Amino acid sequence: MSFLGRRCSGCVLVAFLAGAIAIGHAAEPARTEPDFAWWRELDLRDVDGARVASDGRWLVLAFLDPDCPVANAAVPVLNALARGYRHQGVRVIGIYADPVLSVARVREHGREFSIGFPVLADRQQRLVRLSGATYFSEVAVLDGRGVVLYCGRIDNRVGADGATRPQATQHDLASVLDRLVAGETGPFPSQPGFGCFLPAPVRAR
């Protein structure tokens, strides 16, 4: 075979491989971000009646109650996390799951503790059932498909037996968020915590 023939054979091989690579890329489905359709279907509103948007990649549902000291002590931590992860696609939303809690009390609580993230009243306890939360101060992280990626304590400042320490040494929620931002998909193991039981109608689900 002449040199020209060998060159032509090489061209055919290169062309075949290039075509195969091109076909492989064309066959790969395009990735799409979850669109939180489940959240929009719930049509959740804040205390002023405005729809609570889900314009990030993950939602952190933080279960709050004005009369729960453990949940109240966690508000500054949640405020810091809401600020720190805002530009990384994380949205923190406070959930009041007591069906008899008044809007006025929720507003008063927000002012008293300077809550820096949106809050809403889950009187029908739909988010409680969806997340599996069982106590106030518990948090749940959900993705755009409504999958619960984590449900448990924020950190270990209050132990599972109720004993407190001056500062947390394990920051469970922050660790989960860091791993998500870094590209992990979860779900992540739940960490037991301590707080105030959700109302009986919520737990009897």
N, C-alpha and C positions, 0 to 999 in steps of 0.2 A: 504494500500500500504506500502510496506517495505521502510526502509530508503534508501536502494540501489535503489529502484524504483524512489523515489523522486529525488535522485541525478541524475539518468539517464534522468528524465524529465527536470531537470534544465539544463543538458548538451545540450539537444536538443534545448531548448529555447535560450541558449547562442549561440549555433552554428547558429541558425536561424537568430538571431539579428546580429551576426558578418557577416553572409553572406549578409544580407540586407545592412549593412553599406558598405561592400566591393563593392556590386553592385552599391550603390549610388555613391561611389567615382569613380568607373569605368565609370559610365554614364556621369559624369561631363565633358564637353568639355575642352580640354586644352586651356589655354589662350595664345594668340600669340600677340606680339607687332606689331602695324602697320608698314608697311615696306616702306612707302613713294614712292610707285610705281608711283603715280601721279607726283611727283617731278622728278623722273628719266625720265618719258615720256616727260616732258617739255624740257629736255636736256639743262639746263641753264648753261651758261659759264660766267666766270669772264672776266675782261678786257684783260687778257692774253690768253684767249681761253681755259683755263682749266675748266673742269666740276666742278661745285660747289656741294659738297657732302652734304648729309643730314644724318649724322651719329648719330644724337641725337634722342630725343623723341618728341621735339617740335621745330618749326621754328618761329623766330621772324623776320618778314619782316619790315624793317625800311625804309620809303620812304624819300629819300634824294635829294637835289638839291643844286648845288654850289652857286646859287644866292638867296637862301632863308635863311635869317638870323635866323629865328626860327629853321629851321632844322639844321643849322650849330651850333647853341647854344646847341642843344641836343646831339651832337656827343660825348662829354665827358661822358655824362650819359650813352649813349649806349655802349661806350667802357667799362665802369665800369660794366654794366650788363652782357656784353659778357664775361668778365673775371670771374665775380662772379658766374655765373650760368653755365659755361662751363662744369663743372664736374657733373652737375645735369641733363644733357640731353637737355640743351637749346642751340640752335644755332642762333645767330644774324646774319642777312644778310642785307646789305644795297642795296636798290633798287633805281636805277636811271630810272625814268619813262618818261623822256622827250625824245621823238623819234628823236630829232635833236641834242642831246648832243653828242659831239665827245668823243671818247675813250681817247684822249689826255687830254681833260678837266676833265674827271672822274679821271684819274691818278693824275693829278695836284691837284685836290681837295682832294684826299686821302692823298697825301703827306702834303698838307697845314694844314689839320686838324688831322693828325696822326690817321687816321681811323684804328682801330685794329681788324676789322672783315672783312670777304669776302664781296665784292660788285659785282654787275652785272648790266648790262643795260637791262631794260625791254622795249625795243623799240617797241615791238608788244603789250605791255601793257597787257600781259596775266595775270600777277600777280596782276595788278590793278583790273582787272575784277573779278579775283578769290577772292580777299580779300574784295573788296568793298571800298577800300581807296579812299579818295577824296582830300586830301591835303598833301603837303610835311611836314614832321615831324610826320605824323600819323604812327602808327605801327599796325601790324596784327599778331596775334599768331595763328598758324595752327598746327594741329596734323598730325600723319602719314597717316591718311585717307584723308587729304585735307580739313578737317572741320575747319572753322574759329571759334576759341574759344573766341577771343577778337579782336576788331578793334576800335581804339580810340587814345586818347592822351597818352603820356609817363608819364606825371605828370602834376601838375597844376601850374608850374612856370609861364607859359603864360596862362592867362584866355581866355575863349571863345570870349571875346570882344577885345583881343589883349593886355590888361593890364598885365604888368609883376610884379613879386615880386622878392625880392633878392634870396630867396630859395623856393623850392617847399615844400608844407606842405602835399600834397597827392601824393603818388608814385604809380600810378595806374598800370603801367606795372609790376613793381616789386611785387606788391600785387598779381596780376594774376599769375605770375610765382611761387611765394611762395605757392599759393593754389594748383597749378598743381603738384608741387614737393611733397606737403603734401598728395596728393592722390585724390584731387577733379578733376572732369572731365570737368566741364564747360558745355555749353558756359557761358561767363560772360558778364554782361551788358556793352555796349559801353559807354565811357565817352567822351563828346564833347570837342574838343580842338580847337586850333587856329594855322594856318600856312599859307602857300602859296598854292593857288589853283593848282591842277594838270593841265596840258595842256588841252585845250578844246577838242581835239579828245578823250582824256581819259574819261572826264566827260560825253561826249555824247555817252553812251554805252547802 
